[in-house]
Amino acid sequence: MRKNKSLTILSCGLLVIALCSTLFLDDVWGGRISEIITIATALIGAVALFFQFKRDKDINQASFIIEYGKTFTETPGCHDVMMKLDKYRLGETDIFEKSKTKDDDYAGIVAYLEWCESLSVLIQKGVMDLETVDNLYSYRFFLIVNNKYVQEKELIPEREFYKGVFALHKIWADFKRKTHQEIMLFEFDLSKSEYYNEYVAKGDFYNHKKY
């Protein structure tokens, strides 16, 4: 921000000096310099607008990402299921089988996966940038999609309803490999499912090639 401000002040100063210098030149040279100054002013204005639009876009996207994160915590069951999935990851693999609220757990798992499905559309459509959301939502995403229990009970049997999840897993896993990051719960990676490639293709709504 300071850099852009300094550049703008410097550019304005140079333009003022150039304009003043035309007062001491003949009409031909003065006219030519005036034309150059007009073009330069237009270019500087265009560049300034570009950076302003980019800055506004980044701010708007950041605000949207934060608001989208709130929908996860506000959706009944998502947070509770995430806590159980974390315990499952740490070795308590019978936590769902022993649960006294199995119906609530199932509803929470479905809601969680639907949140991931929506996330897939937003990322594939370019509303969210994967590099930006990686640190924020990577844990939530891989925690559920690479969970063996969730895969066996919901994600794979009902795969027709989660095509976007399969596609986003491929996009995100490729990004992780390219940036030399580990993939959580890789031993149960969704890509090891026999239906994986078929449903990745079905869920690749926008032929997303950026990552």
C-alpha positions in Angstrom: 0.0 0.0 0.0 2.8 2.5 0.9 4.7 1.5 -2.2 1.8 2.2 -4.4 1.2 5.6 -2.7 4.9 6.6 -3.1 4.7 5.6 -6.8 1.6 7.7 -7.3 3.2 10.7 -5.7 6.4 10.3 -7.7 4.5 10.0 -10.9 2.4 13.1 -10.2 5.5 15.0 -9.4 7.2 14.0 -12.6 4.1 15.0 -14.6 4.0 18.4 -12.9 7.6 19.0 -13.8 7.0 17.9 -17.4 4.0 20.2 -17.7 6.0 23.1 -16.4 8.8 22.5 -18.8 6.5 22.9 -21.8 6.1 26.5 -20.9 9.7 27.1 -22.0 9.5 25.2 -25.3 8.2 26.2 -28.7 4.7 25.1 -29.9 5.8 22.0 -31.8 7.9 20.5 -29.0 5.4 21.7 -26.4 2.6 20.1 -28.2 4.4 16.8 -28.5 5.4 16.7 -24.9 1.8 17.5 -24.0 0.6 14.5 -26.0 3.2 12.3 -24.3 2.1 13.6 -20.9 -1.6 12.9 -21.7 -0.8 9.3 -22.8 1.4 8.8 -19.7 -1.3 10.1 -17.4 -3.8 7.8 -18.9 -1.5 4.8 -18.5 -0.7 5.7 -14.9 -4.4 6.0 -14.2 -5.1 2.6 -15.8 -2.3 1.0 -13.8 -3.6 2.6 -10.6 -7.1 1.4 -11.3 -5.9 -2.1 -12.0 -4.1 -2.3 -8.6 -7.1 -0.8 -6.8 -9.5 -3.4 -8.4 -7.1 -6.2 -7.6 -6.8 -5.0 -4.0 -10.6 -4.7 -3.7 -11.0 -8.2 -5.2 -8.5 -9.7 -2.7 -10.3 -8.0 0.2 -13.7 -9.1 -1.0 -12.5 -12.7 -1.5 -10.9 -12.8 2.0 -14.2 -11.5 3.5 -16.2 -14.1 1.6 -13.8 -16.9 2.7 -14.2 -15.9 6.4 -18.0 -15.8 6.0 -18.0 -19.2 4.3 -16.0 -20.6 7.2 -18.8 -19.4 9.6 -21.4 -21.5 7.8 -19.5 -24.6 8.9 -19.7 -23.8 12.6 -23.2 -22.6 12.2 -24.4 -25.8 10.5 -25.8 -28.2 13.2 -23.6 -31.3 13.6 -20.5 -30.2 11.6 -18.4 -29.1 14.6 -19.3 -32.1 16.7 -18.5 -34.5 13.9 -15.2 -32.7 13.3 -14.2 -33.3 16.9 -15.1 -37.0 16.7 -13.2 -37.3 13.4 -10.1 -35.8 15.1 -10.4 -38.3 17.9 -10.7 -41.1 15.2 -7.6 -39.8 13.6 -5.7 -40.0 16.9 -6.7 -43.7 17.3 -10.2 -43.8 18.8 -11.5 -45.6 15.8 -14.6 -47.0 17.5 -15.9 -43.5 18.5 -18.8 -43.6 16.0 -19.7 -47.2 16.7 -19.9 -46.5 20.4 -21.8 -43.2 20.0 -25.2 -42.9 21.6 -26.2 -40.3 19.0 -25.6 -42.2 15.8 -28.5 -40.5 14.0 -27.1 -37.1 14.9 -23.6 -38.2 13.8 -24.9 -39.3 10.5 -26.8 -36.0 9.9 -23.6 -34.2 10.9 -21.5 -36.2 8.5 -23.9 -35.5 5.6 -23.9 -31.8 6.4 -20.1 -31.7 6.6 -19.8 -33.4 3.2 -22.3 -31.1 1.7 -20.2 -28.2 3.0 -17.2 -29.8 1.2 -19.4 -30.2 -1.9 -20.2 -26.5 -1.9 -16.5 -25.7 -1.3 -15.7 -27.7 -4.5 -18.0 -25.6 -6.6 -16.6 -22.3 -5.2 -13.0 -23.3 -5.8 -13.6 -24.8 -9.2 -15.5 -21.7 -10.3 -12.7 -19.4 -9.1 -14.7 -17.7 -6.4 -12.1 -18.9 -3.9 -8.4 -19.3 -4.6 -7.0 -22.7 -3.5 -3.7 -21.2 -2.5 -5.6 -18.8 -0.1 -7.9 -21.4 1.4 -5.3 -24.2 1.7 -4.2 -23.3 5.2 -7.7 -22.5 6.4 -9.7 -25.4 5.1 -7.3 -28.1 4.2 -7.5 -29.7 7.6 -11.3 -29.8 7.6 -11.5 -31.2 4.1 -9.0 -34.1 4.3 -10.0 -34.9 7.9 -13.4 -36.2 6.6 -12.7 -37.3 3.0 -9.7 -39.5 4.0 -11.6 -41.0 7.0 -12.1 -44.7 6.6 -15.4 -44.8 8.5 -16.9 -41.9 6.5 -15.8 -43.4 3.2 -17.4 -46.8 4.1 -20.6 -45.5 5.6 -21.4 -42.5 3.4 -18.9 -41.1 0.9 -18.4 -44.2 -1.3 -21.9 -45.8 -1.1 -23.5 -42.5 -1.8 -20.8 -41.3 -4.2 -23.3 -40.1 -6.8 -24.2 -37.2 -4.5 -20.5 -36.2 -3.8 -19.0 -35.9 -7.2 -17.7 -32.4 -6.3 -15.9 -33.9 -3.3 -14.1 -36.4 -5.5 -13.1 -33.7 -8.0 -11.9 -31.3 -5.2 -9.9 -34.1 -3.6 -8.0 -34.6 -6.9 -7.4 -30.8 -7.4 -6.3 -30.3 -3.8 -4.1 -33.5 -3.6 -2.3 -32.4 -6.8 -1.8 -29.0 -5.3 -0.4 -30.5 -2.1 2.1 -32.7 -4.1 3.2 -29.7 -6.2 3.8 -27.6 -3.1 5.6 -30.5 -1.3 3.0 -30.8 1.5 1.8 -33.9 3.2 -1.7 -35.2 2.8 -3.5 -35.9 6.0 -4.5 -39.6 6.6 -2.9 -40.6 3.3 -3.1 -44.3 4.3 -6.8 -44.0 3.7 -6.6 -41.6 0.8 -9.8 -41.3 -1.2 -7.8 -41.8 -4.4 -7.4 -45.5 -3.4 -11.2 -46.0 -3.9 -12.0 -48.1 -7.0 -14.5 -45.4 -8.1 -12.2 -42.5 -7.7 -11.2 -41.7 -11.3 -14.8 -42.1 -12.5 -16.2 -39.7 -10.0 -13.4 -37.2 -10.3 -14.3 -36.8 -13.9 -18.0 -36.5 -13.1 -17.4 -33.8 -10.6 -14.9 -31.8 -12.6 -17.7 -29.2 -13.4 -15.4 -26.5 -14.8 -12.5 -28.5 -16.2 -10.4 -26.7 -13.6 -6.7 -26.8 -14.7 -5.2 -24.0 -12.6 -3.7 -26.2 -9.9 
